[in-house]
Amino acid sequence: MTERQGGRKPARVVVADDQTVVREGIVMLLGLLPGIEVVGAAGDGDEAVERVAELAPDVVLMDLRMPRCDGVEATRRIRAEYPGTQVVVLTTFADDESLFPALRAGARGYLTKDAGGDEIVRAVESVLSGDAGLSPSIQRRLLERLSEPEPEPGPPAEAPDGLTSRETEVLLLIAEGLSNQEIARRLHVSTATVKTHINNLFAKTGLKDRAQAVRYAYGKGLVRPPAG
């Protein structure tokens, strides 16, 4: 067992990735790195949460695109239920739609799969020290995003028929054409929670299907048709 600098125990790590060859390759690589001990592996987000519950690792190296439960939802659950475990995303994707939901869900590190062993070690060490473990390219993207001007806010629309703010948010996402799974990823909740919100807003408004929900959103002025 390799010790980290200063005589500290190795960081206990779980690897979550749905591709067996990739997962086994990462485990093999980590086994060669100083200061890291792989204690478990998972093939999807549900298994990742289970491994955390069983093993109480220091860090999960988390892929994002996985079946059953994706990496964003798994990160949210781990950080809510097991705050002693940090999450470092290790993924192929560095686009905004992957990066920002993962960080909002509680990931403290974000690396792409072209990261070298030294970079993985630094990210693990950083998150265990309370810092962020971000690759240079991710840091640049965050700075670019923070420097972008904020859009001008529109006038707030009052929610009709007693809809809560969350139910209204779900309604607007339905009007955008998002599926239940896509809404769940956008809001960092489970699909079961999305279904509950939809059932509640349908009951309050008397709507029967998503097509009626879209017409309702436009009719109430919650969504405006595109100009021109």
C-alpha positions in Angstrom: 0.0 0.0 0.0 1.6 3.3 -1.1 1.5 6.2 1.4 1.0 9.8 0.4 3.6 12.4 1.2 3.9 13.2 4.8 3.0 9.6 5.9 -0.7 10.1 5.4 -2.8 7.1 4.4 -3.7 6.7 0.7 -6.9 8.3 -0.5 -9.5 5.6 -0.8 -11.2 5.8 -4.2 -14.2 4.3 -5.9 -14.3 4.4 -9.8 -17.7 4.7 -11.5 -17.9 4.2 -15.2 -20.4 2.2 -17.3 -17.8 1.0 -19.9 -16.1 -2.1 -18.5 -12.8 -1.7 -20.4 -12.6 2.0 -19.5 -13.4 1.3 -15.9 -10.8 -1.5 -15.6 -8.2 0.6 -17.3 -8.8 3.5 -14.9 -8.6 1.1 -11.9 -5.3 -0.3 -13.3 -3.9 3.2 -13.8 -4.9 4.3 -10.3 -3.2 1.2 -8.8 0.1 2.5 -10.1 -0.3 6.0 -8.7 1.1 7.1 -5.4 -1.3 8.1 -2.6 -4.3 6.3 -4.1 -6.0 3.0 -3.1 -8.9 1.8 -5.2 -11.4 0.2 -2.9 -14.3 -0.4 -5.3 -15.8 0.1 -8.7 -19.3 0.7 -10.1 -21.0 0.4 -13.5 -23.6 3.1 -13.0 -24.7 5.9 -10.6 -26.9 3.6 -8.5 -24.0 1.3 -7.9 -21.7 4.2 -7.2 -24.1 5.3 -4.4 -24.2 1.7 -3.1 -20.4 1.5 -3.1 -20.1 4.7 -1.1 -22.6 3.5 1.4 -20.7 0.2 1.8 -17.1 1.5 1.7 -17.1 5.1 2.8 -14.4 6.1 0.3 -12.7 9.5 0.4 -13.3 10.2 -3.3 -15.4 8.9 -6.2 -14.1 9.3 -9.7 -17.4 9.7 -11.5 -18.3 9.3 -15.2 -21.3 11.3 -16.3 -23.1 9.4 -19.0 -24.2 6.2 -17.4 -27.5 4.1 -17.5 -30.1 3.9 -14.8 -28.6 6.8 -12.8 -26.2 9.2 -14.4 -23.2 10.8 -12.8 -24.9 14.1 -12.0 -27.8 12.5 -10.1 -25.3 10.1 -8.4 -23.1 13.0 -7.4 -26.1 14.9 -5.9 -27.2 11.8 -3.9 -23.7 11.1 -2.6 -23.0 14.7 -1.5 -26.4 14.9 0.2 -26.3 11.5 1.9 -22.5 10.9 2.4 -20.9 14.4 2.7 -17.6 12.8 3.8 -17.1 11.5 0.3 -15.9 14.0 -2.4 -16.7 13.6 -6.1 -14.3 14.2 -9.0 -15.8 13.9 -12.4 -13.8 12.0 -14.9 -15.5 12.2 -18.3 -15.1 12.5 -22.0 -17.3 15.6 -22.1 -16.3 19.2 -21.3 -19.3 21.1 -22.6 -21.4 23.5 -20.5 -24.3 21.0 -20.4 -22.1 18.5 -18.7 -19.8 20.7 -16.6 -22.2 23.1 -14.8 -24.8 20.5 -13.7 -22.1 18.3 -12.3 -20.6 21.2 -10.3 -24.0 22.4 -9.1 -24.7 18.8 -8.0 -21.7 19.0 -5.7 -18.7 17.7 -7.6 -15.5 19.4 -6.4 -13.3 18.2 -9.3 -13.7 17.9 -13.0 -11.3 16.2 -15.3 -11.5 14.9 -18.9 -10.4 11.4 -19.7 -7.3 12.6 -21.4 -5.9 13.6 -18.0 -2.7 12.0 -17.0 -2.0 10.2 -13.8 -0.3 13.2 -12.1 -3.3 15.3 -12.9 -5.7 12.8 -11.3 -3.5 12.6 -8.2 -3.5 16.4 -7.9 -7.3 16.6 -8.3 -7.8 13.9 -5.6 -5.4 15.7 -3.3 -7.0 19.1 -4.0 -10.6 18.0 -3.2 -9.4 16.3 0.0 -7.7 19.5 1.1 -10.9 21.5 0.5 -9.9 23.0 -2.8 -11.3 22.4 -6.3 -9.7 19.8 -8.5 -10.2 21.2 -12.0 -8.2 20.7 -15.1 -6.7 23.8 -16.7 -9.2 23.7 -19.6 -12.1 23.5 -17.2 -10.7 26.4 -15.2 -10.5 28.5 -18.4 -14.1 27.6 -19.3 -15.3 28.7 -15.8 -13.5 32.0 -16.1 -15.0 32.5 -19.6 -18.5 31.8 -18.3 -18.1 34.1 -15.3 -16.9 36.9 -17.6 -20.0 36.6 -19.9 -22.6 39.3 -19.4 -25.7 38.3 -17.5 -28.9 38.3 -19.7 -31.4 41.0 -18.9 -34.1 39.5 -16.7 -37.6 39.6 -18.0 -40.7 40.6 -16.0 -41.6 37.8 -13.6 -44.7 35.9 -14.5 -47.1 35.1 -11.6 -47.8 31.4 -11.4 -51.5 30.7 -12.2 -53.8 28.2 -10.5 -51.8 27.9 -7.4 -48.8 26.3 -9.0 -45.6 26.3 -6.9 -42.4 27.7 -8.3 -41.1 24.2 -8.9 -44.2 23.1 -10.7 -44.1 26.2 -12.9 -40.4 25.4 -13.7 -41.4 21.9 -14.7 -44.2 23.3 -16.9 -41.8 25.6 -18.7 -39.4 22.8 -19.3 -42.3 20.7 -20.7 -43.0 23.6 -23.0 -39.4 23.5 -24.2 -40.0 19.9 -25.3 -37.9 18.2 -22.6 -38.6 14.6 -21.6 -39.0 13.6 -18.0 -35.5 12.3 -17.9 -34.1 15.5 -19.4 -36.1 17.6 -16.9 -34.7 15.5 -14.1 -31.2 16.1 -15.2 -31.8 19.8 -15.6 -33.2 20.1 -12.1 -30.9 17.6 -10.5 -33.8 15.5 -9.2 -35.1 12.0 -9.9 -37.5 11.2 -12.7 -40.0 10.0 -10.0 -39.9 13.5 -8.5 -40.5 15.0 -11.9 -43.5 12.8 -12.4 -44.9 13.9 -9.0 -44.6 17.6 -10.0 -46.2 16.9 -13.3 -49.1 15.0 -11.7 -49.6 17.9 -9.2 -49.6 20.6 -11.9 -52.0 18.6 -14.1 -54.3 18.1 -11.1 -54.3 21.9 -10.3 -54.8 23.0 -13.9 -57.1 20.2 -15.2 -54.6 19.3 -18.0 -54.5 15.8 -19.4 -51.3 15.6 -21.5 -48.1 17.4 -22.4 -49.6 19.0 -25.5 -52.3 20.7 -23.4 -49.5 21.7 -21.0 -47.7 23.5 -23.8 -50.8 25.3 -24.9 -51.6 26.2 -21.3 -48.1 27.7 -20.8 -48.4 29.9 -23.9 -52.0 30.8 -23.1 -51.1 32.0 -19.6 -48.2 34.0 -20.9 -45.6 31.9 -19.2 -43.9 31.3 -22.5 -43.9 33.7 -25.4 -43.8 32.7 -29.0 -40.6 33.6 -30.9 -40.7 37.0 -32.6 -41.2 37.0 -36.3 
